[in-house]
Amino acid sequence: MDIILLTAIVAALFFVIGAAEPFAARLRLPFSVILAALGILIGAGSAFFLRTELTDALNPVAEAILGLPIRSNVFLYVLLPTLLFQATLGMNLRRMLDDWVPILVLAVVAVVVATVSVGYALYWASALPLMACLLIGAIVSTTDPSAVVSIFRSISAPQRLARIIEGESLLNDAAAIALFGLFMGFVMLGVPDPRLGDALARFPLVMAGGALTGWVAARVAVWVMAIFERFQLAQISVSVALPYLAYIGAEQIVGASGVIAVVAAGLTLNLTGPARLPPQAWGELRYVWDLLAHWAGAFIFILAALLVPRILEGTRLGDVLLIAVVTLAAIAARVVILFGLLPLLSALRLSPVVERPYRVAILWGGLRGAVTLALALAVTESQAIPVEIKRLVAILATGFTLFTLIGQGTTLRWVIRRLGLDTLSPIDQALSNQVIAVALQTVREDVARTTETYELTREIVRSEAKRFGERLDEAVKAAEENAEILDRDRITLGLIALAGAERDTILARMRERTIASRLSEKLLSNADQLIEATRAGGRTGYQRAARRSVGYGRGFRAAVRLHDRVGISPPLARMTADRFETLLAQRLILRDLDGFIDGRIRRIHGRRVAELLQELLERRRDAVDTALEGLRLQYPGYAEELERRFIRRTALRLEEREYAAMHEDGLIGDELHSALMEDIAELRAAAEARPKLDLAMRRAELVQQVPVFADLDDRSLRRLSRALRTRYADEGEVILRRDEPARSVFFIASGAVEAETAGQATLLGRGEMFGQLAILMRRPRRTEVRAIAPSTLLVLDETRFRRLLARSPNLREAVRESAAKRGIPPEALLESSAVA
């Protein structure tokens, strides 16, 4: 083919892709539907002009279009890895981990169910061998729910639901392609009908090998990208190479699934990249991949659609009946998952409740597209597969894809409208009216100041002010019509807005680089959880999510036990350092939200709601301060070092801004500015490096953490170590309750507790003790003690405590001091003179 003509065709396809997106938006149809329609029209038009006798002028162009080198290898090795890799980079993995059960069910389980359902339905309805039928089932089981996700976002559907559908889309493609490769191998080898269990048994091994290959490749790539810290283009270039090397390495070297390798590489980069790369570099990398994926997806659709007229040219009546069988079996499998298994998971609290209208929308929005057509093309190109099987695979896959795109894709918005999902709830409508009224009021004030500043013509100002005033009156009237909205709903809307402002503040801090990039995803995830929990549970949901944001997760508690019982410290050290930084960042961000409540919430929802939100915000600050104080007690000096580094990062940001302003004003040249930026980059790298947190603690050292034992000799220390028992308390665990009989004394080897007596709370940290006063005064406990951090406690029974008290001056002095703090005279503690 002439290279000039080929270049012209590719350029024309880029133009078509560019025009298709606004055209789809205007027609309110999915982008993929418009691309497929354009591709089919181009392919059919080319065939028509090549065969017609009306004109021969367009024959060279038609021949060039029909002769394009459209091969499955281009799809599978070039375009498909781009799509999958970008999808993983755009996912909020921390939030998706909260919903991993429904995502895996909708992806992996649904793919297997659809493959088996379609495969056996075809096996009973046709003369095809079972492996060929299962191959077709794997091809059509992959879904492209991008259309329903985009519509869900436009109608303000729950973010959690959209995220589940996105996760399903990614893992669905990976699982389906892995199954496709498995059954493709059986068909090519001519294996008649192996047992399905044996075939599926190889499926986990194929996926595990691909996952390991992708993880290793991504770790190496991140290491290389960190070396190229000051070279953004080099980092982006390494990221572009990563998915292709992972795909080829898994397929050709390891013999595993290349698609799974690409997904694993993308997930690994998503988790580790933000912590190792500067925010600007990570943002540029994401932008490049968004553009590449947009082009890749569009080219897959339009190139595959070019082949549709030729594929369907020899369709027979029996083929149409088989397409109907495939369609019904695929829909039935989807119904089983959405209306059978998903509600069961919700009942078991393994999945959020998905309302029936949303499940219907998901069912009808399960379009097939680029991946299905690419896999079908790979089958038709294989020389080892019988001709009749290739013909049926191509026709069935293409026919089913056209049904979903034309039948479902063009009616999806109508279905959603019929389900009532496109209308705002009364609360959202009330909020919309109030927001518009407040915004217009603010605009009027700003316009008034602008006209005064520029001394505009009075008549023009008067006429425009009248016109704008009419809009403002209409907005105020609409807002007043919703005055019946309950205060409870106003609080919910205010909390949603407050959580959104918190998210915006986090993003601003990220851009300023005043908070470490490694914490940004965690903080953004917390903000998203606040929004979703408030939408679902109102004020209670907000408070519950706020408590979780400062709590200790299961991973942290497992790290505590690993450290204390096995002596493995790195996981706990890393998590503790992360917690320190997260709490410090949360404290700073929460301080920034007062202005939002006064400037926005008060104007939209009134003074009462604003005061209540201010109270809830203050409680969050207190919870953060309490958690941070617990860590300060546990590891004194570490928080101060983190604060120093925060100040250094802030100073570097201000310094960088001054240099940028001087450079823009021409006061310094490019060479000097580049040198200054390199110096700041080195200083910032040092400021963002976290100080080491040493948690090493062996069993023999626990006793030495308590200062009151310092006057004991080695023999007494050894005896005491044998007498003491160790207790581990999680954060929030009640260690001592009121009115319990006093039998033991507790010494804090690590951690922090809060002791509450008569409404007064006292914080105790490493080296301090509690429980001794109740023993010495021979009365039930009047204090409740609760751990505010994972704590290691040394417990001594009453008898041994009294013996130790008699021979340890340090312990007697500590007891006297603790009694004095509570206003208890020493003579009230013991009938003996050991303390008094």
Buried (B, 14 or more C-beta within 10 A) or exposed (E): EEEEBBEEBEEEBEEBBEEBBEBBEEEEBBBBBBBBBBBBEBBBBBBEBBEEEEEEEBBEBBBBBBEBEBBBEBBBBBBBBBBBBBBBBBBBBBBBEBBBBBBBBBBBBBBBBBBBBBBBBBBEBBEBBBBBBBBBBBBBBBBBBBBBBEBBEEBEBBBBBBBBBBBBBBBBBBBBBBBBBBBBBBBBEEBEEEEBEEBBEEBEEBBBBBBBBBBBBBBBBBEBBBEBBEEBEBBBBBBBEBBBBBBBBBBEEBEBBBBBBBBBBBBBBBBBBBBBBBBEBBBBBBEBBEEBBBBBBBBBBBBBBBBBBBBBEEBEEEBEEBBBBBBEBBBBBBEBBBEEBBBEBBEEEBBBEBEEBBBBBBBBBBBBBBBBBBBBBBBBEBEEBBEEBBBBBBBBBBBBBBBBBBEBBBEBBEBBEEBEBBEEEEBEBBBBBBBBBBBBBEEBEEBEEEBEEEEEEEEEBEEEBEEBEEEBEBBBEBBEEBEEBEEEBBBBBBBBBBBBBBBEBBBEBBEBBBBBBBBBBBBBBBBBBBBBBBBBBBBEBBBBBBEBBBEBEEEBBEBBBBBBEEEEBEBBBBBBBBBBBBBBBBBBBBEBBEEBBEEBBBBBBBEEBBEBBBEBBEEBBEBBBBBBBBBBBBBEEBBEBBEEBBEBBBEBBEBBEEBBEBBEEEEBEEEEBEEBBEEBBEBBEEBBEBEEBEBEBEEEEBBBBBEBBEEBEEEBBEBBBEBBEEBBBBBEBEBBEEEEEBEBBBBBBBBBBBBBBEEEEBBBBBBBBBBBBBBBBEEEBBBBBBBBBBBBBBBBBBEBBBEBBEEBEBBBEBBBEBBEEBEBEBEEBBEEEBBE
